[in-house]
Amino acid sequence: MQSPTPEIPAEAWFKSSYSGANTSECVEAAVTPGVAAVRDSKNPLGPVISIDASAWGDFLAALRRGLLG
């Protein structure tokens, strides 16, 4: 299957570990050297949220340290 975002290869997408096996709330993510992206796994040709990879890393680090929410 071709990726709807050419800068992100189809094989880069993976299902989030927080997405349950039998639930309808599934998220896929992809990380490339310059971009991190998130999409709805039920609609892989739909909208994609793309974020600068370093900003995504900073966001995840803040979540892990409990600085958000």
C-alpha beads as a LAMMPS data file, in Angstrom:
LAMMPS data file: protein, C-alpha beads

69 atoms
68 bonds

1 atom types
1 bond types

-500.0 500.0 xlo xhi
-500.0 500.0 ylo yhi
-500.0 500.0 zlo zhi

Masses

1 110.0

Atoms # bond

1 1 1 0.000 0.000 0.000
2 1 1 1.307 3.426 -0.922
3 1 1 1.686 5.970 1.871
4 1 1 -0.609 8.999 1.431
5 1 1 2.296 11.157 2.549
6 1 1 5.173 10.501 0.104
7 1 1 7.822 11.647 2.581
8 1 1 6.753 8.846 4.935
9 1 1 7.187 5.341 3.506
10 1 1 4.304 2.928 4.081
11 1 1 6.575 0.555 6.014
12 1 1 7.408 3.308 8.552
13 1 1 3.867 3.268 10.010
14 1 1 3.229 1.214 13.152
15 1 1 0.249 0.797 15.462
16 1 1 0.551 2.534 18.816
17 1 1 1.098 0.234 21.784
18 1 1 -1.700 2.166 23.502
19 1 1 -4.196 1.118 20.830
20 1 1 -6.162 -1.873 22.007
21 1 1 -6.536 -4.985 19.867
22 1 1 -10.348 -4.991 19.963
23 1 1 -11.113 -1.303 20.102
24 1 1 -12.062 1.248 17.490
25 1 1 -9.658 3.896 18.831
26 1 1 -6.495 2.936 16.966
27 1 1 -3.634 5.272 16.211
28 1 1 -0.678 4.676 13.934
29 1 1 2.575 6.568 14.121
30 1 1 5.618 6.924 11.911
31 1 1 8.981 8.458 12.667
32 1 1 11.484 9.400 9.992
33 1 1 14.688 11.405 10.417
34 1 1 12.849 14.726 10.094
35 1 1 9.168 14.058 10.734
36 1 1 6.968 12.269 13.249
37 1 1 3.412 11.639 12.118
38 1 1 0.156 10.303 13.572
39 1 1 -2.947 9.028 11.772
40 1 1 -6.133 7.066 12.386
41 1 1 -5.421 3.423 11.576
42 1 1 -9.000 2.948 10.372
43 1 1 -8.468 5.676 7.756
44 1 1 -4.851 5.429 6.557
45 1 1 -5.573 7.579 3.510
46 1 1 -7.155 10.289 5.671
47 1 1 -5.548 13.229 7.449
48 1 1 -2.076 12.952 8.937
49 1 1 -0.701 15.124 11.712
50 1 1 2.986 15.757 10.987
51 1 1 5.324 17.153 13.626
52 1 1 8.992 18.047 13.537
53 1 1 10.781 14.926 14.850
54 1 1 12.789 16.820 17.479
55 1 1 9.640 18.539 18.795
56 1 1 7.922 15.131 18.987
57 1 1 10.871 13.789 20.985
58 1 1 10.643 16.740 23.381
59 1 1 6.890 16.141 23.776
60 1 1 7.377 12.438 24.561
61 1 1 10.158 13.219 27.045
62 1 1 7.896 15.702 28.848
63 1 1 5.106 13.097 29.001
64 1 1 7.465 10.487 30.440
65 1 1 8.663 12.925 33.107
66 1 1 5.064 13.705 34.054
67 1 1 5.340 17.356 33.088
68 1 1 2.116 17.368 31.060
69 1 1 -1.428 16.744 32.221

Bonds

1 1 1 2
2 1 2 3
3 1 3 4
4 1 4 5
5 1 5 6
6 1 6 7
7 1 7 8
8 1 8 9
9 1 9 10
10 1 10 11
11 1 11 12
12 1 12 13
13 1 13 14
14 1 14 15
15 1 15 16
16 1 16 17
17 1 17 18
18 1 18 19
19 1 19 20
20 1 20 21
21 1 21 22
22 1 22 23
23 1 23 24
24 1 24 25
25 1 25 26
26 1 26 27
27 1 27 28
28 1 28 29
29 1 29 30
30 1 30 31
31 1 31 32
32 1 32 33
33 1 33 34
34 1 34 35
35 1 35 36
36 1 36 37
37 1 37 38
38 1 38 39
39 1 39 40
40 1 40 41
41 1 41 42
42 1 42 43
43 1 43 44
44 1 44 45
45 1 45 46
46 1 46 47
47 1 47 48
48 1 48 49
49 1 49 50
50 1 50 51
51 1 51 52
52 1 52 53
53 1 53 54
54 1 54 55
55 1 55 56
56 1 56 57
57 1 57 58
58 1 58 59
59 1 59 60
60 1 60 61
61 1 61 62
62 1 62 63
63 1 63 64
64 1 64 65
65 1 65 66
66 1 66 67
67 1 67 68
68 1 68 69
